């Protein structure tokens, strides 16, 4: 079985003596994975020992497809052990996808996949352990301390996630669309360096393909309207989700729940404040000292990312330039965001803010930059 590297430890020797029934189950399970994946194969007994028999005290998270435990493997390295729910048939597909997608991509802003366990009915992924948990827990959770998230930390999280997405979209042979960029899928190390995790919904894009039609998967509040409506997936769906994430990071509020005071989504509120010329009201009051001009620029970049027409959204390299440099943005090219009004009605629909500069053409191009210091960027083409 040459699809991954098997460590030469006594605990893994029993893997070579599986029953024929287990071998057949194993072979069937990995049928969707291409050969020669450079990941470690763990035995179930090794991971059970590492997590103290999956003790509840070691539980660090739970997602749609299973539970994550903190564990310590034999070399004393801490790891995050993601145990797939046995009841989820869909989860097995996501498990195979996650191995296939992430095993050959390496970047400082992507969570590292260390290995996996495919033994009998057990499907387990083993990742690097990140001390500061997920962004939603650290910043948006009930026990969070937003005051600890200074502007420098928040801006570094925004640019770090942007670098990770730019790598996935533009810097590898077969681009990857994550499909589920959100605060709970952004993990942070002890220095608050962000890393994109949970690639179970990711899609590979073949060369010369601008979009693929697929089932809609993701999280309400982060879903690009054209993807939620028609299931046509492009890189611009990730860019939309990233825009929502940036607004969450700056405001300290969730983008997937309505704001109780006026029953509006965070993205709706951001656009209203933009049109009123009062974007500083969106900034988390727990940020005691921040560069106002830079914070406003970040919010405007997020609004460019969430425009209703997908073709008007920037690419991730363009987003990274706008976040990293003191850029004056050509706001005459900024149009209203699109969002899904699912929280208001049982009939979900995409909406653009009324009374705003909304341009309908999905193929429309945009010059979103007017001046870049020290250079000028004017290219913006649909992808």
Order of alpha helices (4+ residues) and beta strands (2+ residues): beta-alpha-alpha-beta-alpha-beta-beta-beta-alpha-beta-beta-alpha-beta-beta-beta-beta-beta-alpha-beta-alpha-alpha-alpha-alpha-beta-beta-beta-beta
